[in-house]
Amino acid sequence: MTTALQPITLGRRPIVARLWQLYQHDLSEFRGSMPDDHGRYRTDRLRRYLHDSDRTGYLIRHGPQLAGFVLIRGLSEGRRVLGEFFVVRAARRQGVGHAAAAAVIERHPGTWEIAFQEDNIAAARFWRRVAGDRPHREERRQVEDKPEVPPDTWLILTP
C-alpha cells in the first residue's frame, strides 16, 4: 500500500481534532500532560495550526486507511518547522511515517527544523533515520516557557 498526504481542509478539521487526542495521549508519557476534567487534552497548539495562513497540515493515509497527521509552520519563510507529527500505532514500523515525513519535506522545499525529546527513544531513532543522508545538524534547545523539562533535540535539515 502507498502512503499519501491529504490536505487538511475545513471539513477534515474534526478528524484531526480526534487524532490530536490520541497524539497528546502518546506524548503525555514524555511531557507529563494530563487530560482535563472532561477527559480531553488541550487543543491550543492545534487551533493555531488550523487558523494561521503560515501553517498547514496533512492527513496521512496508508492506502485507503487514515494513519495520522502532520502539521507544519513557516510556509512563508525559508525555514519550515515540522511542528506536530502523529502516526497511529497500528501503522507504525511499516514505513508509513518515514514515507509521510519524506513526502512533506519534498512538498515544501527548504531548510527544515524538527524537534523531539531524547527520552522518546523511538522518536529520536525515527527522526534520525528520516534525516539519513540529507545534509543536517543537531542542536539542543530549551523548551520555551518550560525550564523544568529537558531541552529538545532539533534536527536542522538543509537543502
N, CA, C and O of each residue as an XYZ file, in Angstrom:
636
protein
N       0.839     -1.191      0.000
C       0.000      0.000      0.000
C       0.880      1.248      0.000
O       1.966      1.264      0.579
N       0.393      2.271     -0.650
C       1.142      3.525     -0.694
C       0.702      4.452      0.434
O      -0.420      4.372      0.936
N       1.612      5.323      0.810
C       1.342      6.340      1.816
C       1.192      7.665      1.092
O       2.011      8.004      0.238
N       0.152      8.416      1.424
C      -0.119      9.682      0.745
C      -0.513     10.753      1.759
O      -1.000     10.455      2.849
N      -0.288     12.003      1.372
C      -0.687     13.152      2.181
C      -1.969     13.735      1.613
O      -2.092     13.904      0.399
N      -2.915     14.040      2.471
C      -4.194     14.628      2.081
C      -4.331     15.960      2.818
O      -4.360     15.973      4.049
N      -4.417     17.085      2.096
C      -4.509     18.387      2.779
C      -5.659     18.432      3.780
O      -6.734     17.881      3.542
N      -5.409     19.098      4.903
C      -6.449     19.258      5.910
C      -7.310     20.447      5.494
O      -6.877     21.597      5.561
N      -8.501     20.160      5.075
C      -9.467     21.184      4.680
C     -10.377     21.482      5.871
O     -10.304     20.815      6.903
N     -11.221     22.475      5.716
C     -12.166     22.831      6.768
C     -12.985     21.613      7.202
O     -13.180     21.389      8.397
N     -13.458     20.839      6.245
C     -14.272     19.667      6.553
C     -13.513     18.541      7.229
O     -14.124     17.669      7.848
N     -12.179     18.543      7.122
C     -11.362     17.479      7.732
C     -10.820     17.866      9.108
O     -10.190     17.045      9.776
N     -11.054     19.087      9.532
C     -10.546     19.524     10.834
C     -11.059     18.676     11.995
O     -10.284     18.394     12.909
N     -12.331     18.253     12.007
C     -12.780     17.401     13.122
C     -12.021     16.067     13.192
O     -11.847     15.508     14.276
N     -11.580     15.568     12.059
C     -10.797     14.325     12.049
C      -9.478     14.556     12.765
O      -9.061     13.752     13.598
N      -8.821     15.671     12.431
C      -7.545     15.993     13.062
C      -7.746     16.211     14.561
O      -6.912     15.790     15.362
N      -8.833     16.859     14.944
C      -9.104     17.104     16.363
C      -9.231     15.789     17.133
O      -8.772     15.693     18.271
N      -9.844     14.788     16.527
C      -9.958     13.485     17.194
C      -8.594     12.796     17.273
O      -8.237     12.242     18.314
N      -7.839     12.827     16.186
C      -6.499     12.232     16.197
C      -5.583     12.959     17.176
O      -4.704     12.343     17.779
N      -5.786     14.271     17.335
C      -4.978     15.071     18.255
C      -5.020     14.484     19.672
O      -4.009     14.465     20.374
N      -6.186     14.012     20.077
C      -6.318     13.442     21.417
C      -5.434     12.199     21.574
O      -4.818     12.007     22.622
N      -5.369     11.368     20.552
C      -4.507     10.184     20.590
C      -3.037     10.602     20.633
O      -2.243     10.036     21.385
N      -2.689     11.586     19.828
C      -1.335     12.114     19.772
C      -0.905     12.656     21.134
O       0.180     12.340     21.623
N      -1.762     13.471     21.738
C      -1.433     14.041     23.036
C      -1.312     12.953     24.107
O      -0.472     13.049     25.001
N      -2.138     11.939     24.013
C      -2.034     10.813     24.942
C      -0.671     10.143     24.800
O      -0.022      9.847     25.803
N      -0.235      9.903     23.576
C       1.088      9.313     23.357
C       2.183     10.186     23.966
O       3.091      9.675     24.622
N       2.102     11.490     23.755
C       3.134     12.405     24.248
C       3.084     12.615     25.757
O       4.073     13.038     26.355
N       1.952     12.327     26.374
C       1.820     12.563     27.820
C       2.865     11.791     28.614
O       3.252     12.214     29.703
N       3.317     10.684     28.089
C       4.359      9.893     28.745
C       5.647     10.700     28.894
O       6.378     10.529     29.869
N       5.926     11.577     27.933
C       7.173     12.344     27.925
C       6.992     13.771     28.408
O       7.949     14.397     28.863
N       5.781     14.291     28.313
C       5.525     15.686     28.689
C       4.855     15.823     30.048
O       4.804     16.918     30.608
N       4.346     14.728     30.576
C       3.660     14.792     31.858
C       2.316     15.482     31.792
O       1.786     15.891     32.826
N       1.746     15.624     30.597
C       0.452     16.299     30.450
C      -0.685     15.354     30.838
O      -0.608     14.138     30.661
N      -1.718     15.952     31.363
C      -2.895     15.198     31.804
C      -4.141     15.749     31.115
O      -4.190     16.933     30.780
N      -5.147     14.901     30.902
C      -6.396     15.414     30.329
C      -7.131     16.288     31.344
O      -6.875     16.232     32.547
N      -8.060     17.103     30.814
C      -8.850     17.958     31.695
C      -9.964     17.139     32.346
O     -10.018     15.918     32.194
N     -10.836     17.813     33.061
C     -11.914     17.124     33.779
C     -12.937     16.470     32.855
O     -13.767     15.680     33.306
N     -12.880     16.797     31.562
C     -13.777     16.182     30.581
C     -13.083     15.030     29.855
O     -13.661     14.405     28.965
N     -11.836     14.757     30.245
C     -11.092     13.660     29.631
C     -10.419     14.032     28.326
O     -10.052     13.155     27.544
N     -10.249     15.343     28.078
C      -9.626     15.791     26.826
C      -8.321     16.520     27.117
O      -8.147     17.167     28.150
N      -7.418     16.384     26.156
C      -6.169     17.135     26.216
C      -6.378     18.492     25.562
O      -7.259     18.667     24.721
N      -5.552     19.444     25.965
C      -5.648     20.805     25.425
C      -5.428     20.806     23.912
O      -4.673     19.994     23.377
N      -6.099     21.732     23.243
C      -6.002     21.835     21.782
C      -5.470     23.196     21.325
O      -5.587     23.535     20.148
N      -4.891     23.975     22.231
C      -4.406     25.318     21.887
C      -3.466     25.278     20.674
O      -3.656     26.021     19.710
N      -2.458     24.408     20.732
C      -1.485     24.349     19.635
C      -2.152     23.919     18.340
O      -1.823     24.444     17.276
N      -3.064     22.989     18.406
C      -3.760     22.537     17.200
C      -4.522     23.689     16.567
O      -4.454     23.875     15.352
N      -5.239     24.461     17.359
C      -6.024     25.580     16.812
C      -5.143     26.569     16.078
O      -5.558     27.131     15.064
N      -3.924     26.795     16.574
C      -3.014     27.724     15.884
C      -2.685     27.217     14.482
O      -2.558     28.011     13.550
N      -2.548     25.921     14.331
C      -2.245     25.368     13.005
C      -3.433     25.497     12.065
O      -3.249     25.690     10.863
N      -4.618     25.397     12.579
C      -5.802     25.396     11.730
C      -6.291     26.793     11.373
O      -7.165     26.938     10.518
N      -5.744     27.822     12.011
C      -6.234     29.184     11.782
C      -5.110     30.164     11.456
O      -5.228     31.353     11.754
N      -4.033     29.690     10.857
C      -2.892     30.553     10.551
C      -2.444     30.253      9.121
O      -2.140     29.106      8.795
N      -2.404     31.272      8.271
C      -2.066     31.072      6.860
C      -0.604     30.696      6.640
O      -0.234     30.274      5.545
N       0.243     30.847      7.681
C       1.648     30.462      7.559
C       1.866     29.009      7.978
O       3.001     28.537      8.048
N       0.773     28.310      8.252
C       0.830     26.913      8.694
C      -0.091     26.078      7.821
O      -1.041     26.587      7.225
N       0.203     24.802      7.757
C      -0.664     23.888      7.019
C      -0.525     22.494      7.619
O       0.314     22.248      8.486
N      -1.343     21.623      7.149
C      -1.274     20.254      7.647
C      -1.849     19.270      6.654
O      -2.540     19.629      5.700
N      -1.539     18.023      6.914
C      -1.984     16.929      6.055
C      -2.409     15.748      6.906
O      -1.811     15.461      7.944
N      -3.435     15.078      6.456
C      -3.740     13.762      6.996
C      -2.803     12.787      6.306
O      -2.459     12.970      5.138
N      -2.397     11.773      7.011
C      -1.568     10.721      6.430
C      -2.484      9.539      6.147
O      -3.206      9.063      7.024
N      -2.438      9.080      4.910
C      -3.224      7.906      4.518
C      -2.274      6.793      4.108
O      -1.273      7.021      3.430
N      -2.609      5.603      4.531
C      -1.869      4.415      4.125
C      -2.870      3.583      3.332
O      -3.737      2.916      3.897
N      -2.729      3.640      1.997
C      -3.781      3.082      1.156
C      -5.046      3.875      1.445
O      -4.996      5.104      1.493
N      -6.176      3.207      1.639
C      -7.417      3.941      1.934
C      -7.581      4.308      3.411
O      -8.510      5.031      3.772
N      -6.692      3.815      4.251
C      -6.838      3.980      5.695
C      -6.236      5.287      6.201
O      -5.183      5.721      5.734
N      -6.910      5.898      7.150
C      -6.389      7.066      7.842
C      -5.291      6.580      8.786
O      -5.518      5.662      9.575
N      -4.105      7.184      8.714
C      -2.973      6.691      9.503
C      -2.338      7.756     10.399
O      -1.452      7.429     11.188
N      -2.763      9.020     10.302
C      -2.179     10.035     11.158
C      -2.266     11.415     10.559
O      -3.096     11.677      9.688
N      -1.391     12.312     11.034
C      -1.361     13.678     10.514
C       0.036     14.261     10.671
O       0.860     13.761     11.437
N       0.273     15.325      9.928
C       1.497     16.112     10.047
C       1.101     17.584      9.951
O       0.321     17.970      9.081
N       1.650     18.406     10.857
C       1.365     19.842     10.870
C       2.688     20.584     10.759
O       3.650     20.273     11.462
N       2.724     21.570      9.868
C       3.960     22.326      9.650
C       3.694     23.818      9.731
O       2.571     24.282      9.532
N       4.752     24.556     10.026
C       4.670     26.020     10.046
C       5.899     26.575      9.338
O       6.860     25.855      9.066
N       5.846     27.867      9.047
C       6.954     28.515      8.371
C       6.834     28.466      6.859
O       7.847     28.439      6.160
N       5.611     28.455      6.342
C       5.410     28.369      4.890
C       5.954     29.586      4.150
O       6.412     29.469      3.013
N       5.905     30.753      4.789
C       6.340     31.970      4.109
C       7.825     32.258      4.328
O       8.359     33.228      3.790
N       8.474     31.434      5.102
C       9.889     31.630      5.395
C      10.712     30.592      4.641
O      10.163     29.670      4.037
N      12.004     30.746      4.680
C      12.875     29.742      4.091
C      13.089     28.565      5.017
O      13.714     27.576      4.635
N      12.568     28.666      6.248
C      12.748     27.629      7.257
C      11.387     27.042      7.625
O      10.520     27.743      8.149
N      11.213     25.787      7.354
C       9.977     25.084      7.711
C      10.185     24.396      9.058
O      11.291     23.956      9.372
N       9.132     24.306      9.839
C       9.200     23.593     11.108
C       8.142     22.502     11.086
O       6.953     22.769     10.913
N       8.598     21.277     11.263
C       7.662     20.164     11.378
C       7.219     20.164     12.835
O       7.894     19.624     13.712
N       6.066     20.783     13.068
C       5.619     21.047     14.426
C       4.980     19.871     15.123
O       5.218     19.653     16.310
N       4.185     19.122     14.422
C       3.465     18.004     15.035
C       3.403     16.874     14.019
O       3.169     17.106     12.833
N       3.612     15.663     14.485
C       3.636     14.503     13.591
C       3.112     13.311     14.360
O       3.608     12.994     15.441
N       2.110     12.648     13.804
C       1.489     11.521     14.514
C       1.115     10.424     13.526
O       0.506     10.680     12.486
N       1.489      9.210     13.871
C       1.078      8.015     13.122
C       0.419      7.077     14.126
O       0.986      6.804     15.184
N      -0.771      6.583     13.806
C      -1.474      5.684     14.720
C      -0.643      4.421     14.943
O       0.106      3.992     14.065
N      -0.785      3.850     16.099
C       0.050      2.701     16.482
C      -0.036      1.541     15.489
O       0.973      0.889     15.221
N      -1.204      1.278     14.950
C      -1.358      0.149     14.022
C      -0.562      0.326     12.735
O      -0.293     -0.652     12.037
N      -0.183      1.557     12.412
C       0.555      1.824     11.164
C       2.053      2.048     11.405
O       2.806      2.275     10.458
N       2.479      1.985     12.650
C       3.893      2.231     12.948
C       4.750      1.029     12.555
O       4.278     -0.105     12.487
N       6.004      1.314     12.305
C       7.010      0.314     11.940
C       6.688     -0.407     10.630
O       7.071     -1.557     10.416
N       5.973      0.310      9.763
C       5.642     -0.226      8.435
C       6.125      0.702      7.327
O       5.808      0.480      6.158
N       6.883      1.733      7.672
C       7.373      2.677      6.681
C       6.411      3.820      6.399
O       6.713      4.696      5.589
N       5.257      3.822      7.056
C       4.238      4.856      6.823
C       4.753      6.226      7.257
O       4.672      7.192      6.498
N       5.280      6.309      8.471
C       5.775      7.578      8.978
C       6.937      8.107      8.159
O       6.997      9.296      7.850
N       7.853      7.230      7.811
C       9.016      7.648      7.024
C       8.566      8.180      5.664
O       9.041      9.223      5.215
N       7.655      7.468      5.013
C       7.152      7.908      3.707
C       6.433      9.247      3.823
O       6.596     10.110      2.960
N       5.639      9.433      4.879
C       4.908     10.689      5.067
C       5.870     11.841      5.343
O       5.711     12.927      4.786
N       6.867     11.612      6.199
C       7.845     12.663      6.503
C       8.614     13.052      5.242
O       8.795     14.238      4.970
N       9.063     12.070      4.478
C       9.793     12.362      3.240
C       8.911     13.132      2.262
O       9.378     14.059      1.600
N       7.638     12.749      2.169
C       6.725     13.419      1.235
C       6.499     14.880      1.604
O       6.461     15.743      0.727
N       6.348     15.164      2.905
C       6.100     16.553      3.298
C       7.361     17.399      3.119
O       7.264     18.572      2.760
N       8.533     16.830      3.361
C       9.792     17.553      3.148
C       9.973     17.868      1.666
O      10.418     18.960      1.311
N       9.636     16.931      0.816
C       9.745     17.159     -0.628
C       8.706     18.158     -1.117
O       8.993     18.954     -2.012
N       7.510     18.131     -0.550
C       6.435     19.022     -0.975
C       6.722     20.484     -0.640
O       6.251     21.386     -1.333
N       7.482     20.712      0.405
C       7.795     22.072      0.864
C       9.313     22.220      0.965
O       9.868     22.148      2.061
N       9.992     22.427     -0.173
C      11.455     22.501     -0.149
C      11.971     23.666      0.692
O      11.312     24.696      0.836
N      13.154     23.475      1.235
C      13.797     24.496      2.045
C      14.475     23.858      3.236
O      14.594     22.636      3.322
N      14.914     24.693      4.145
C      15.504     24.208      5.384
C      14.375     23.754      6.307
O      13.342     24.415      6.415
N      14.586     22.627      6.964
C      13.589     22.067      7.870
C      14.154     21.973      9.273
O      15.333     21.666      9.454
N      13.311     22.238     10.272
C      13.658     22.024     11.668
C      12.642     21.073     12.270
O      11.433     21.252     12.122
N      13.159     20.055     12.955
C      12.308     19.010     13.532
C      12.777     18.766     14.965
O      13.937     18.420     15.191
N      11.882     18.944     15.924
C      12.234     18.764     17.330
C      11.701     17.438     17.863
O      10.650     16.952     17.442
N      12.453     16.871     18.797
C      11.990     15.673     19.502
C      12.668     15.626     20.865
O      13.657     16.317     21.110
N      12.123     14.808     21.735
C      12.681     14.614     23.064
C      13.546     13.352     23.043
O      13.120     12.306     22.555
N      14.751     13.460     23.573
C      15.648     12.302     23.624
C      15.057     11.169     24.456
O      15.333      9.996     24.205
N      14.233     11.528     25.459
C      13.587     10.492     26.278
C      12.649      9.621     25.465
O      12.377      8.478     25.833
N      12.157     10.155     24.368
C      11.281      9.397     23.464
C      12.209      8.678     22.474
O      12.421      9.140     21.352
N      12.739      7.572     22.903
C      13.774      6.858     22.153
C      13.304      6.484     20.746
O      14.067      6.597     19.786
N      12.064      6.045     20.622
C      11.552      5.669     19.298
C      11.515      6.883     18.371
O      11.877      6.778     17.199
N      11.080      8.034     18.887
C      11.023      9.251     18.059
C      12.427      9.695     17.674
O      12.661     10.076     16.528
N      13.362      9.650     18.616
C      14.740     10.066     18.323
C      15.327      9.196     17.213
O      15.952      9.708     16.284
N      15.130      7.904     17.307
C      15.638      6.981     16.286
C      14.948      7.235     14.943
O      15.597      7.255     13.897
N      13.623      7.430     14.986
C      12.846      7.671     13.768
C      13.337      8.922     13.042
O      13.623      8.870     11.846
N      13.439     10.056     13.760
C      13.799     11.313     13.101
C      15.226     11.294     12.585
O      15.522     11.899     11.555
N      16.100     10.616     13.280
C      17.472     10.497     12.766
C      17.512      9.641     11.502
O      18.330      9.889     10.617
N      16.642      8.642     11.407
C      16.541      7.854     10.166
C      15.974      8.711      9.038
O      16.430      8.611      7.899
N      14.986      9.551      9.340
C      14.419     10.450      8.315
C      15.513     11.384      7.806
O      15.622     11.613      6.601
N      16.322     11.922      8.717
C      17.416     12.807      8.298
C      18.378     12.040      7.404
O      18.821     12.561      6.380
N      18.701     10.821      7.774
C      19.524      9.929      6.968
C      20.695     10.607      6.295
O      21.557     11.187      6.953
N      20.719     10.527      4.967
C      21.809     11.084      4.169
C      21.613     12.552      3.816
O      22.485     13.158      3.193
N      20.479     13.131      4.205
C      20.275     14.557      3.937
C      21.295     15.360      4.746
O      21.636     14.975      5.864
N      21.781     16.465      4.194
C      22.666     17.321      4.999
C      21.897     17.822      6.228
O      20.804     18.374      6.096
N      22.465     17.629      7.411
C      21.781     18.051      8.627
C      22.766     18.231      9.777
O      23.915     17.793      9.721
N      22.268     18.894     10.824
C      22.998     19.020     12.071
C      21.978     18.931     13.209
O      20.770     19.010     12.983
N      22.480     18.766     14.424
C      21.609     18.704     15.591
C      21.948     19.822     16.562
O      23.103     20.225     16.694
N      20.905     20.320     17.247
C      21.064     21.333     18.296
C      20.181     20.936     19.470
O      19.152     20.284     19.296
N      20.591     21.333     20.657
C      19.754     21.172     21.848
C      19.222     22.560     22.197
O      19.990     23.519     22.276
N      17.903     22.669     22.407
C      17.291     23.951     22.745
C      16.335     23.761     23.920
O      15.581     22.790     23.985
N      16.388     24.702     24.830
C      15.467     24.681     25.960
C      14.045     24.874     25.448
O      13.817     25.653     24.522
N      13.108     24.181     26.034
C      11.705     24.315     25.645
C      11.184     25.647     26.181
O      11.295     25.948     27.370
N      10.612     26.436     25.269
C      10.127     27.767     25.630
C       9.102     27.697     26.752
O       8.167     26.898     26.702
N       9.282     28.533     27.757
C       8.370     28.647     28.911
C       8.271     27.370     29.739
O       7.326     27.215     30.514
N       9.235     26.443     29.591
C       9.205     25.211     30.375
C      10.622     24.863     30.855
O      11.199     23.869     30.416
N      11.171     25.671     31.744
C      12.545     25.421     32.192
C      12.700     24.117     32.965
O      13.814     23.627     33.144
N      11.590     23.559     33.419
C      11.651     22.334     34.213
C      11.813     21.060     33.362
O      12.118     19.995     33.900
N      11.612     21.165     32.053
C      11.742     19.978     31.199
C      13.089     19.990     30.488
O      13.659     21.053     30.241
N      13.594     18.802     30.159
C      14.881     18.750     29.463
C      14.797     19.432     28.100
O      13.720     19.501     27.508
N      15.917     19.933     27.603
C      15.919     20.566     26.276
C      15.501     19.570     25.196
O      15.721     18.365     25.319
N      14.894     20.103     24.135
C      14.580     19.292     22.960
C      15.824     19.164     22.098
O      16.712     20.016     22.131
N      15.873     18.096     21.334
C      16.872     17.967     20.279
C      16.205     18.445     19.002
O      15.076     18.055     18.704
N      16.897     19.290     18.246
C      16.391     19.802     16.969
C      17.282     19.302     15.854
O      18.500     19.476     15.893
N      16.679     18.686     14.868
C      17.379     18.338     13.632
C      17.157     19.481     12.668
O      16.019     19.904     12.468
N      18.201     19.981     12.076
C      18.092     21.025     11.059
C      18.558     20.399      9.743
O      19.737     20.097      9.559
N      17.594     20.214      8.832
C      17.880     19.622      7.529
C      18.054     20.750      6.534
O      17.192     21.623      6.429
N      19.151     20.746      5.806
C      19.405     21.809      4.836
C      19.336     21.249      3.427
O      19.694     20.095      3.188
N      18.865     22.090      2.476
C      18.711     21.601      1.103
C      20.063     21.312      0.441
O      20.108     20.894     -0.716
